[in-house]
Structure formats: C-alpha cells, structure tokens
Amino acid sequence: MSARTGAGGPPTGPVPLGAGAPLHGTSASPAVVALGGGHGLSASLSALRHLTDRLTAVVTVADDGGSSGRLRRELGVLPPGDLRMALSALCDDSEWGRTWRDVLQHRFTSEGGLHQHATGNLLIATLWDLLDDPVAGLDWVGRLLGARGRVLPMAAVPLDIEADVLGLVAGDDDAPTPVRGQVAVASTTGRVTAVRLVPADPPVRPEVLDAIADADWVVLGPGSWFTSVLPHLLVPALADALTSTRARLCVTLNLAVETGETDGFSAEAHLEVLAAHAPTLRVDAVVADPVAVGDPHALSEAAADLGARVLLRQVSLGDGTPRHDALRLAAAYRDVFAGSYGDLDPRGAARGS
C-alpha cells in the first residue's frame, strides 16, 4: 500500500494507515475534518489516523505565547506551534517519520534567543518565508513527515481571542472584564462567559472550506474549550461551512476541567456554552468518558437539545492522568461513525447499539 525509496528513506507513495490492520472494517475510509488546537487536537488526530487516510486538521491560529508568540510578533506570521503539533501527530509510523517528528518537537535550551524555540516552528516559518504561502509550507512539512493527512490553518491571518471574564473586579462578581490574548484567557483566574475573535471576520483559505464541504464527518474537540474549540465556530466563513456541509458532526468532550477556562464546568455545561456561541450548529454525536461525566442523564439531555446522541466510553489511558488513549478513542470514533452507541437516552432508558 506504500511505495518507499528504501529502508529509512522518506515515503514516496501513499502512506499506510498504520501497523497492523486498520480499525475500520471496509476499504472505503471516511473523509474526516478535525478542528481544534494544541494537545486536544493531537489526541483526536492520533486516534483518527487509525480509521482513515482521508484526514484534514483545521488548526486554530490564535496562540500568542512561547515560541509561537515570539515568531508571530517578530515575523508577522501565523503562530506555528499548534500547526506543528498537528503535523507531528500525523507523522508516518516509520523510523523516518518518527525521527522527523522528534526533530519538529525538539526545543533548544540556551542562554540566548533560541531558548525554548521549537525546531519545527523555525522550519515552518522558514518555508513560509521562502514560499510566501502558509498552506504550501505546511504541505512541504507534511511530505517530509510522510503525514497521514493534511494540516491547514483555521484562518489566513493571525487571530486574537478576547473573552468576557467574571470575578476579576473585587466586590463586583457581575461585572465582566474583557481579557485579550490566548494565554491570558487560558490562564485567567476568573470565569469566562463568552469569547470573541479579533478580527471578527478573518479570511479563510478555500482549502479549508473545500475540506469541510467534502467531509463525511467533522470532529470538534477535545481541547481548551474557549481558546481551541469554540474559536472555529466564531469565524463566519467556517461557521457557514459547518452549517451547510453534508458532513455529520461529532463533539469530543475533555477528560477534566481546565484551571481558569472551565473551572466548575459540568460535562453538559460544555455543550451549553457551545450552543450559546453557535446556536444554529447541528451536532450528531458526543463522545465522553464516564470519568468526566457527573450526571449522564443531564449530559444526554444537553446533547439532545443539539440533536446529538452520547457515546459514553472509556477513552482515557486509565492511569489517573487526563490523557486520551489513541486506540480507545479510535474505537469510540469508529462506533460513532458506524452508528453504534449503546448509550442512554435523555429519559434514562438504555438504547441498543
């Protein structure tokens, strides 16, 4: 299924779905678009790559911290870090692919300006400078990795996230304070109630809209809810594409609440916030791990309000850390794509697969 130049060389033909048999049971792989950023998107991509070779990641471009923020401010480029992580998650499962993945993820330790810069961020920024085309640059890195899918930026320009946050003004818990910047919003000590993007209507590459239009499934989440998941729904062109596509939509909930962003949020509250920010969005499925669900019936009710069914399934590693197991999450996605749930309906009656 794959052509190669020789042992240890770069892939030169179609990339295989992975070691051993793929989890899907037919030769026709679904076309899947995964939306998100950071570690959450890496988790969904690491699972989805076991199911399909028709995979597109659409990645948030609002990061303003660390190596990405420095390159964004100095060079005026899209923040490359989340794009790098998505590419790394899709690397070919060979010595060649894994080695280049490790190169991309490597960070320098120094007393100078290179300290904590990721090699992959510098490589991506170099290709952007040479090619003057962000998508072409990402495609070249994907070829280097033998990536099992394509990585695209959510918008064609860098974005800023602005949030309304309660509890930052002493003695006035009802007065929202605007907080701007992905890092500031993600680390706020208050309660986020709403988020916006600056600019509010950024340009979107046609490759992104085409991928969504041609998809069988769109997967949203897991990830930082206000800074990685919801921003995709706030770009008007993306929101229009998501409401008009024939693809079905699966929302993947997080394994734990995040300090600052979602402190005190129940599982169903995540869906309620999603609905508030994208009231016309149709959702078909919600994947959740029982460890993160306090009230399964309340979650089923919230999902039903969006038109969705819930699949409750262990998708974590099971070692006590809030990290997804790629194979368990892949199996959950496989069942969702096949319409096999075995979950609870909103009235509490068990539904068969």
C-alpha positions as CSV (number, residue, x, y, z in Angstrom):
1,M,0.0,0.0,0.0
2,S,3.0,2.3,0.3
3,A,6.0,2.9,-2.0
4,R,9.3,3.8,-0.5
5,T,12.8,4.8,-1.6
6,G,14.4,2.2,0.7
7,A,15.0,1.4,4.3
8,G,14.8,4.5,6.4
9,G,14.1,6.8,3.4
10,P,11.2,9.2,3.0
11,P,7.8,7.8,1.9
12,T,7.3,8.4,-1.8
13,G,3.8,7.0,-2.3
14,P,0.5,6.6,-0.4
15,V,1.1,6.3,3.4
16,P,-0.3,3.2,5.1
17,L,-2.9,3.5,7.8
18,G,-0.6,2.1,10.5
19,A,1.0,-1.0,11.8
20,G,-1.4,-4.0,11.6
21,A,-4.9,-3.8,10.3
22,P,-6.8,-0.5,10.5
23,L,-9.7,-0.3,12.8
24,H,-12.3,0.5,10.1
25,G,-13.8,-2.6,8.5
26,T,-14.1,-1.5,4.9
27,S,-11.7,-0.3,2.2
28,A,-13.7,3.0,1.9
29,S,-12.3,5.3,4.5
30,P,-14.4,8.2,5.7
31,A,-13.3,11.8,4.9
32,V,-12.8,13.4,8.3
33,V,-12.0,17.0,9.2
34,A,-10.7,17.5,12.8
35,L,-11.0,21.0,14.3
36,G,-9.0,22.2,17.3
37,G,-5.5,23.0,18.5
38,G,-2.7,22.0,20.8
39,H,-2.8,18.7,22.8
40,G,-6.5,18.2,22.3
41,L,-6.2,18.2,18.5
42,S,-3.2,16.0,18.7
43,A,-5.3,13.5,20.7
44,S,-8.1,13.3,18.1
45,L,-5.6,13.1,15.2
46,S,-3.7,10.3,16.9
47,A,-7.0,8.4,17.1
48,L,-8.4,9.3,13.7
49,R,-5.3,8.3,11.8
50,H,-6.2,4.7,12.7
51,L,-9.5,5.0,10.9
52,T,-8.8,6.9,7.7
53,D,-6.2,8.2,5.3
54,R,-8.6,11.0,4.3
55,L,-7.9,13.3,7.2
56,T,-7.7,17.1,7.4
57,A,-6.8,19.0,10.5
58,V,-8.0,22.6,10.7
59,V,-6.0,24.3,13.4
60,T,-6.5,27.4,15.5
61,V,-4.1,30.3,14.8
62,A,-4.6,32.5,18.0
63,D,-1.6,31.4,20.1
64,D,0.4,34.3,21.4
65,G,2.7,32.7,23.9
66,G,6.1,30.9,23.9
67,S,8.0,30.2,20.7
68,S,4.9,30.7,18.5
69,G,4.1,34.1,20.0
70,R,7.7,35.3,19.6
71,L,7.7,34.3,15.9
72,R,4.3,35.8,15.4
73,R,5.4,39.1,16.8
74,E,8.8,39.2,15.2
75,L,8.0,37.9,11.7
76,G,4.3,38.7,11.4
77,V,3.5,35.1,10.6
78,L,0.7,32.7,11.8
79,P,1.6,31.2,15.1
80,P,3.1,27.8,14.0
81,G,3.1,25.8,17.2
82,D,-0.4,24.2,17.1
83,L,0.2,23.5,13.4
84,R,3.5,21.8,14.2
85,M,1.8,19.6,16.8
86,A,-0.9,18.6,14.4
87,L,1.7,17.6,11.8
88,S,3.7,15.7,14.4
89,A,0.5,13.7,15.3
90,L,0.1,12.6,11.7
91,C,3.7,11.6,11.0
92,D,4.4,8.3,9.2
93,D,4.8,5.3,11.6
94,S,8.3,4.5,10.5
95,E,11.8,5.4,11.6
96,W,11.8,8.2,9.1
97,G,8.5,9.7,10.2
98,R,9.2,9.3,13.9
99,T,12.7,10.8,13.6
100,W,11.4,13.9,11.8
101,R,8.5,14.2,14.3
102,D,11.1,14.3,17.1
103,V,13.1,16.9,15.2
104,L,10.0,19.1,14.8
105,Q,9.1,18.8,18.5
106,H,12.7,19.4,19.8
107,R,13.2,22.6,21.8
108,F,16.5,24.4,22.2
109,T,17.9,25.1,25.7
110,S,20.3,28.1,25.6
111,E,21.1,31.4,27.2
112,G,20.3,33.2,24.0
113,G,17.4,34.0,21.7
114,L,16.9,30.4,20.6
115,H,15.9,29.3,24.1
116,Q,12.7,27.2,24.0
117,H,12.2,27.7,20.3
118,A,10.8,24.6,18.7
119,T,12.8,23.4,15.7
120,G,9.5,22.7,13.8
121,N,8.3,26.3,14.4
122,L,11.5,27.6,12.8
123,L,11.3,25.1,9.9
124,I,7.7,26.1,9.2
125,A,8.5,29.8,9.4
126,T,11.4,29.3,7.0
127,L,9.2,27.6,4.5
128,W,6.6,30.3,4.8
129,D,9.3,32.9,4.2
130,L,10.6,31.0,1.1
131,L,7.3,30.1,-0.4
132,D,5.1,33.0,0.7
133,D,2.2,30.6,1.1
134,P,1.3,29.1,4.5
135,V,-0.6,26.2,3.1
136,A,2.2,25.2,0.7
137,G,4.7,25.4,3.5
138,L,2.6,23.1,5.7
139,D,2.2,20.7,2.8
140,W,6.0,20.5,2.4
141,V,6.5,19.7,6.1
142,G,3.7,17.1,5.7
143,R,5.7,15.5,2.9
144,L,8.8,15.4,5.0
145,L,7.0,13.6,7.8
146,G,5.0,11.3,5.5
147,A,2.0,12.8,7.2
148,R,-1.2,10.7,7.0
149,G,-3.4,13.7,6.3
150,R,-3.3,17.4,5.7
151,V,-2.9,20.3,8.1
152,L,-4.5,23.7,7.4
153,P,-4.7,26.9,9.4
154,M,-8.2,27.9,10.6
155,A,-7.8,31.5,9.2
156,A,-5.3,33.1,6.8
157,V,-4.3,35.7,9.3
158,P,-3.2,35.5,13.0
159,L,-6.1,35.9,15.4
160,D,-6.5,37.3,18.9
161,I,-9.0,35.9,21.4
162,E,-10.9,38.3,23.6
163,A,-13.1,37.0,26.5
164,D,-15.6,38.4,29.0
165,V,-14.4,37.2,32.4
166,L,-16.3,37.5,35.7
167,G,-14.7,37.7,39.1
168,L,-11.7,39.8,38.2
169,V,-13.1,43.0,39.8
170,A,-13.1,42.8,43.6
171,G,-16.6,43.2,45.1
172,D,-18.4,43.0,41.7
173,D,-18.8,39.5,40.5
174,D,-21.4,40.6,38.0
175,A,-19.2,43.0,36.0
176,P,-17.4,41.2,33.1
177,T,-13.8,42.3,32.4
178,P,-12.5,42.0,28.8
179,V,-9.4,39.9,28.7
180,R,-7.4,39.7,25.4
181,G,-4.9,37.1,24.2
182,Q,-4.9,33.3,24.1
183,V,-2.5,32.9,27.0
184,A,-4.3,35.5,29.2
185,V,-7.7,33.9,28.6
186,A,-6.4,30.4,29.1
187,S,-4.8,31.3,32.4
188,T,-7.4,33.7,33.8
189,T,-8.4,33.3,37.5
190,G,-12.0,34.4,36.7
191,R,-14.9,32.7,35.0
192,V,-15.1,33.0,31.2
193,T,-18.6,33.7,30.0
194,A,-18.0,34.5,26.3
195,V,-15.3,34.8,23.7
196,R,-14.8,36.8,20.5
197,L,-12.2,36.9,17.8
198,V,-10.1,39.8,16.6
199,P,-10.5,40.4,13.6
200,A,-14.1,39.2,13.8
201,D,-14.4,38.1,10.2
202,P,-11.0,36.8,9.1
203,P,-10.2,35.4,5.7
204,V,-10.3,31.6,5.4
205,R,-8.4,29.6,2.8
206,P,-10.5,27.8,0.2
207,E,-8.8,24.5,1.0
208,V,-10.4,24.6,4.5
209,L,-13.9,25.2,3.1
210,D,-13.5,22.6,0.5
211,A,-12.4,20.0,3.1
212,I,-15.4,20.7,5.2
213,A,-17.8,20.6,2.2
214,D,-16.3,17.2,1.1
215,A,-16.2,15.6,4.6
216,D,-18.2,12.7,5.9
217,W,-17.5,13.6,9.5
218,V,-16.3,16.7,11.3
219,V,-14.7,16.2,14.8
220,L,-14.7,19.1,17.2
221,G,-12.6,18.9,20.4
222,P,-11.2,17.8,22.7
223,G,-9.1,20.8,23.8
224,S,-9.2,24.1,25.6
225,W,-12.8,24.9,25.2
226,F,-12.7,28.7,24.9
227,T,-9.3,29.1,23.2
228,S,-9.0,26.0,20.9
229,V,-12.5,24.6,20.4
230,L,-15.0,27.4,20.2
231,P,-12.9,29.8,18.1
232,H,-13.6,27.6,15.0
233,L,-17.3,28.4,15.4
234,L,-16.7,32.1,15.6
235,V,-15.1,32.5,12.1
236,P,-18.1,33.4,9.9
237,A,-16.9,31.5,6.8
238,L,-16.2,28.4,8.9
239,A,-19.5,28.6,10.8
240,D,-21.3,28.9,7.4
241,A,-19.4,25.9,6.1
242,L,-20.2,23.8,9.2
243,T,-23.9,24.5,9.0
244,S,-24.1,23.8,5.3
245,T,-21.9,20.8,4.9
246,R,-23.4,17.3,4.4
247,A,-20.9,16.0,7.0
248,R,-22.1,14.9,10.4
249,L,-20.5,16.5,13.5
250,C,-19.0,14.7,16.5
251,V,-18.1,16.7,19.6
252,T,-15.4,15.1,21.9
253,L,-15.5,16.3,25.5
254,N,-12.5,16.8,27.7
255,L,-11.4,14.3,30.3
256,A,-11.0,17.1,33.0
257,V,-11.9,20.7,33.6
258,E,-9.2,23.2,33.0
259,T,-7.9,25.7,35.5
260,G,-9.2,29.1,34.6
261,E,-11.2,28.4,31.4
262,T,-13.7,25.8,32.6
263,D,-13.3,25.6,36.3
264,G,-16.5,24.2,37.8
265,F,-17.9,23.3,34.4
266,S,-20.0,20.1,34.2
267,A,-19.9,18.0,31.0
268,E,-23.3,19.3,29.9
269,A,-22.1,22.9,30.6
270,H,-19.5,22.5,27.8
271,L,-22.4,21.7,25.3
272,E,-24.5,24.6,26.6
273,V,-21.6,27.0,26.0
274,L,-21.1,25.6,22.6
275,A,-24.8,26.1,21.8
276,A,-24.7,29.7,23.1
277,H,-21.8,30.5,20.8
278,A,-23.1,28.6,17.7
279,P,-26.9,28.4,18.1
280,T,-27.5,27.2,14.5
281,L,-24.9,24.4,14.7
282,R,-26.2,20.8,14.3
283,V,-24.4,18.1,16.3
284,D,-24.9,14.4,15.7
285,A,-22.7,12.8,18.3
286,V,-21.0,13.5,21.6
287,V,-18.1,11.3,22.9
288,A,-17.4,11.4,26.6
289,D,-15.5,9.4,29.1
290,P,-17.6,8.4,32.2
291,V,-14.9,9.6,34.5
292,A,-15.6,13.2,33.3
293,V,-19.4,12.9,33.4
294,G,-21.1,13.6,36.7
295,D,-24.7,13.2,35.5
296,P,-25.0,11.1,32.3
297,H,-28.7,11.9,32.0
298,A,-28.1,15.7,32.2
299,L,-25.4,15.2,29.5
300,S,-27.9,13.3,27.3
301,E,-30.5,16.0,27.7
302,A,-28.0,18.7,26.7
303,A,-26.8,16.6,23.8
304,A,-30.4,16.0,22.7
305,D,-31.0,19.8,22.6
306,L,-28.3,19.9,20.0
307,G,-29.8,17.0,18.1
308,A,-27.0,14.6,19.2
309,R,-26.6,11.2,20.9
310,V,-24.0,10.5,23.5
311,L,-21.4,7.7,23.4
312,L,-20.1,7.1,26.9
313,R,-16.9,5.1,26.6
314,Q,-13.5,4.9,28.4
315,V,-11.2,6.8,26.1
316,S,-8.6,7.8,28.7
317,L,-5.3,6.0,29.4
318,G,-6.7,4.7,32.7
319,D,-3.6,5.7,34.7
320,G,-5.3,8.6,36.6
321,T,-4.0,11.3,34.2
322,P,-6.4,13.2,32.0
323,R,-4.8,11.9,28.7
324,H,-6.6,10.2,25.9
325,D,-5.6,6.7,24.7
326,A,-5.3,6.8,20.9
327,L,-6.7,3.3,20.3
328,R,-9.6,3.6,22.8
329,L,-10.6,7.0,21.3
330,A,-10.2,5.5,17.8
331,A,-12.6,2.7,18.7
332,A,-15.1,5.2,20.1
333,Y,-14.9,7.2,16.8
334,R,-15.3,4.0,14.8
335,D,-18.5,3.2,16.7
336,V,-19.9,6.7,16.3
337,F,-19.2,6.7,12.6
338,A,-20.9,3.3,12.3
339,G,-23.9,4.5,14.4
340,S,-23.2,2.0,17.2
341,Y,-23.8,3.8,20.6
342,G,-25.2,1.6,23.3
343,D,-25.7,4.8,25.3
344,L,-28.5,6.3,27.4
345,D,-31.3,8.3,26.0
346,P,-32.4,11.6,27.8
347,R,-35.2,9.7,29.6
348,G,-32.8,7.2,31.1
349,A,-33.8,4.2,29.0
350,A,-30.9,2.2,27.6
351,R,-30.6,2.3,23.8
352,G,-29.1,-0.6,22.0
353,S,-26.2,-0.4,19.6
